Amino acid sequence: MATIIDGKAVAQDLRGKLAERVKDMKASGVVPGLAVVLLGDDPASRSYVTAKEKSCEELGMYSRDIRLPAETSEEDLLKLIGELNGDEAIDGILVQLPLPSHIDEQKIIVAIDPSKDVDGFHPMSVGRMLLEQDTFLPCTPHGILKLLEYSGISARGKKVVVVGRSNIVGKPISNLMFQKQSWGNATVTVCHTGTADLKKETLEADILIAAAGRPEMITGDMIKKGAVVIDVGVNRVEDSSKKRGYRLCGDVAFDQACESASFITPVPGGVGPMTITMLLFNTVKSAEARLG
């Protein structure tokens, strides 16, 4: 049976260390500040934003919650970002995605000052990551690196297979895994909807990262014996036996995977807690840069 990688425990340990850094900065007169902008009233986004606020409060950070109606114009949103860029109390700016269809997401991402781009989505942040220069790493991929580190799992010389090629997870984690860094030096294959034989590719993985957003698409027979499985997916599946009418599951069929994998992340409680933690990490890093 696989060893469970407890994302909640790793996140808690990292947050404890962040709290100490925040305390030190406060002694120097600097309070790390995060501004979160949410348009509309999507329940999942609202819940996520609330969790970020609570996490900031627990660490002693300043949190500014800006909630706007879904019909807010692109012009007004850009104006707000400009104001936040110039606000010295704000070290990190996060605009919750996805945005309403009438707003160009890329235009909004580019408008954020790269020094406050704690999501790591700005083209400058992405470019610096690709060139292996110091920058804000995207939160979910960075969280995956930390989970592997805490579990004593090295990617050096391993075959890593990433299923999914999104800008948020698939593309950045595949790049980070082959970088000549302590967390990388792996041989990486990226699978997607154009992959001819997905099972053939996943069976070769020493480390399998599933980030396709499709419920339980990775079954037990697709996992090599002893592989490390990182499940990024969070999917709602109808389940009449549950009081709320659904259950959460990942992109991996967990019970089946446990029979083959050496290590595995659960859903929920695996990668999820790490995403917010690395957002806080980036905000503290930005504040430390402001402190000098």
Secondary structure, DSSP 8 states (H G I E B T S, - for coil): --EE--HHHHHHHHHHHHHHHHHHHHHTT---EEEEEEES--HHHHHHHHHHHHHHHHHT-EEEEEEE-TT--HHHHHHHHHHHHT-TT-SEEEE-SS--TTS-HHHHHHHS-GGG-TTS-SHHHHHHHHTT-S----HHHHHHHHHHHHTT---TT-EEEEE---TTTHHHHHHHHHSSSTT---EEEEE-TT-S-HHHHHTT-SEEEE-S--TT-B-GGGS-TT-EEEE---EEEE-TTSTTSEEEE-SB-HHHHHTT-SEE--TTTSSHHHHHHHHHHHHHHHHHHHH-
